[in-house]
Amino acid sequence: MDISPFIIAFSSSLWELFKQWLFIFVEPFTQFDVAWIIVPIWLAFIFAEFFQEKEGTSFGNAISNGVVSLWVSVDWMRYITGQIVRGEAVFSGMLVLKYGIAVIVLGYGLLIIIAGIQTKKMVAYVGRIREVTYVLLMFTPFVYGIIELEWNYVFAILIFAPLFYGIIEVCDRYLPTPRAMHEEKKSTPKTTRF
């Protein structure tokens, strides 16, 4: 039995999903309105990941990450509501889904903030900037109408999440530790890291 057609079809499908996943990252930069939310997400990620969370996260970092998630979800709701008020969007299942995703991400942000304040260890898994950033980057293009949330995008988001995480982990391991982190370790008492 020749399985090469199956392997070719699977590889082709995986490649298409990968291209759609990359599209989610790239396309928001072509839309000026979306850049105002995407650029701060990326900047918060870069500075937090490589200057604060390179060796893990603290409760304070997790709380800040929760605030980023909270703020972006509120902006999503502001954007959707503005579309309705201006008559650019009508009530539909997609509109309800967009609001639903915004509410879930708002709850996610609140969960991180509350768990961080209560010093729950779970924030080490759900409150790192890389997880928060991934969620925000994946759903912002959908909320802003750049992409339609179809099953192929959902599969791409799920399948390639470990790739995003792995790339960041490799960067953390091989990029030099910023001088600011060395100086901070010398001059401040040890912070709680998970």
C-alpha positions, 0 to 999 in steps of 0.5 A, spaced: 500 500 500 502 506 497 501 512 503 505 517 499 499 520 496 496 521 504 503 524 506 503 529 500 496 531 502 497 531 509 503 535 508 500 540 503 494 541 508 499 542 513 503 547 509 496 551 507 495 551 515 502 554 516 501 560 511 494 562 514 497 562 521 503 566 518 497 571 515 494 572 522 501 575 524 502 579 518 496 582 515 494 586 521 500 591 519 497 592 513 491 596 516 492 602 520 486 602 525 489 595 527 496 597 528 494 602 533 492 595 538 497 590 534 504 595 535 503 595 543 501 588 544 508 586 540 512 592 544 509 589 551 511 582 549 518 584 547 520 588 553 516 583 558 519 577 555 526 579 554 527 584 559 522 581 565 520 574 564 526 571 560 527 567 566 520 566 568 515 571 571 513 574 577 506 575 580 507 583 578 509 581 571 503 576 571 498 582 573 501 587 568 500 581 563 493 581 565 492 588 565 494 588 557 489 582 556 484 586 559 485 593 556 485 589 549 479 586 550 476 592 552 478 596 546 475 590 542 468 591 545 469 599 544 471 597 536 465 592 535 460 597 539 463 603 534 461 599 528 454 598 531 453 605 532 456 607 526 451 602 522 457 598 519 455 592 523 449 589 524 447 583 529 449 577 527 452 570 529 459 573 528 458 579 532 455 575 538 462 571 537 466 577 537 463 579 543 463 573 546 471 572 545 472 579 547 468 577 554 472 571 555 479 574 554 476 580 559 475 574 564 482 571 562 485 578 564 481 578 570 483 571 572 490 573 571 490 579 575 486 576 581 490 570 581 496 574 581 494 578 587 492 572 591 499 569 589 496 563 586 502 559 582 497 557 576 499 564 573 506 561 572 502 557 566 496 562 564 499 569 565 506 569 562 506 574 557 507 569 551 501 566 552 497 573 553 500 575 547 499 569 543 491 570 545 491 577 543 495 576 536 490 571 534 484 574 535 485 581 534 485 580 526 478 577 527 475 582 531 477 587 527 474 584 521 481 582 517 480 575 517 473 571 518 474 566 523 473 559 520 475 552 522 482 552 518 484 558 522 482 555 529 486 549 527 492 553 525 491 557 531 491 551 535 496 547 531 502 552 531 501 555 538 507 550 540 511 553 535 510 560 537 512 558 544 518 554 542 520 559 538 520 564 544 523 559 548 529 558 543 530 565 543 530 566 551 535 561 551 540 563 546 539 571 546 544 574 551 541 576 557 540 583 557 544 587 562 539 591 565 537 584 568 544 583 570 544 589 574 537 588 577 539 582 580 545 585 583 541 591 586 535 588 588 532 582 593 530 576 589 523 576 587 519 570 587 519 567 580 515 560 578 
